Amino acid sequence: MNIAFFLIPKHEVATIEIESTVRQALEKMEHHKYTSVPLIDDKGKYKGTLTEGDLLWFLKKEGKMDLQELENVRLKEVPRRHDNKAISIYAEMGSILLQATEQNFVPVIDDHGTFIGIIRRREIIEFYAKSVFKAGEAGNEQS
């Protein structure tokens, strides 16, 4: 099955531009109650993933706790521990199962690297859980 069926399109996903400030990121993540968000550039290309942990460790290291100070710090200055690996819109479900064990969402890009949406871990797990249950039911019918 093609992953497009599970895609949450970019207009429904909170993203942050890499040129945004740390304050903007904190406010957006708080508003949406997200622990991580896709980072994009001004052309819509996927640039990585920003997590609460990335921000926390940056704030601790820099000793910046004043929101006004954070208005002058761009996200591109914040080190990231891990970027969620993006996959092509043409990928099959089997290719993202392992990614879902380490990422709470999988970014999806088109042929030009433009961010087009995400697939959440929940949809991936539900897809495979239904497959397992169907296989179990089929096995019980044969008994």
N, C-alpha and C positions, 0 to 999 in steps of 0.2 A: 504494500500500500504506500502511495506517495504521501510525503509529510504535509503537503499543502492542505490536506483535509484537516489537520490539527493546528494549522497556523493561526496565531493571534496576530492580526495585521498591525503594522507599526502605528497606525492612528489610534489604536486601542491600548498601546503600550507606552508607559512613561519612560522616556529616554532623556539623556542629558548630553548636551553638546560638550565636547572636550575643552572648549574655550570658556565654558561657564565657570563660575567661582565656586569655591568650597561651600560658601554660605548658600548659594542657590541649590547646590546638590543636597545639602542637609535639609533644606526646607522642602524640596520636592520629595525626597525619600520619606521624610516624616509625614507629609501630606498623604502620600499614597500607601504608607506603611510597608514599603519595600525594603528588603535587606540588601538587594543588589539591583543594579539597573544597567542597561546597555549604554555605552558611550558612543556617540556618533560625531563626525566632523560636520562642517558647514555645508558639505556636499551630500550628506546623508550616508556616508560610508561608515561601516562598523569599525570602531577603533578599540574596543575592549569592553571590560565590565568593571564597574565601580561597586565596591561593597562597603557596608558599614565598617567592617574591619579595616579596610584601607584607610578610611577617614579617621577612625579611632587611633590607629597607630601613627598616622601623620600628625594628628593633633597632639598626641603624647610627645612625639619626637620634637616637634616644633615649639611646643609649649604655648600654642595659640588657642585661647579659649574665648576670646572676645569676638562676637559675631561681626563687629565692624572691621576687625583685622582680616577676617576671612573673606571679606568682600574684595580684597586685593590679591587673593591667591587663586590662581587658575587650576583647574583639575589636572591639566597636563603636568603640573608640578608635583602631583600626589603620586607616590610610588604605588603600584598595584601588585598584590601578591600573585594573583592568577587572573588571566582573562579567559572567559568562557570561549571555547573554540566555536566558531561559526560553521554552519553547514550550508550547502547549496539547496535551493528550493527543489532541485531535481533528485535529492537524496531519497532513499527508501527508509522506512521505519527501522529496519535492522541496523542501519548505520549509526543510529543515535542512542541506542540502548545503553552502551557503555558510558557515553558522555553524561547521560542522565543520572548515573550513579554518583558523579562528582559535581554536577552543576544543577541548580534548581530550575534553570531554563537553558534552552539551546537557541542561540541567535541564528536567524536564517537570513541569507543574503542571496542576491541575484548574481547573474554572470559577471557583473561589473563591481561586485563587492559592496553594493548598496544594501543597506539594512532594510529588510522588508517585514520583519516581525520576529516573533519568538514561538517556540513550542515549550510549554511548561512541563516540568517533571510529572505533574499530576496526570496530564493527558497521555503521556508515554506509559506510565504505570497502568492506567485504566485500560489502554489498548492491549497490553500484554496480559493483564489479569483476565480480561474477557476471553482472550485466546486460550489461556490455561483452563478456565472454567468450561469453555466449549469443548476442549479436548477431554476434560474429565467427564463431562456428561456423555460424550460419544463413547468413552471407554466403559461407562456404567451401563449403557444401552446394550453393549455387546456381551456383557456378562450373563 
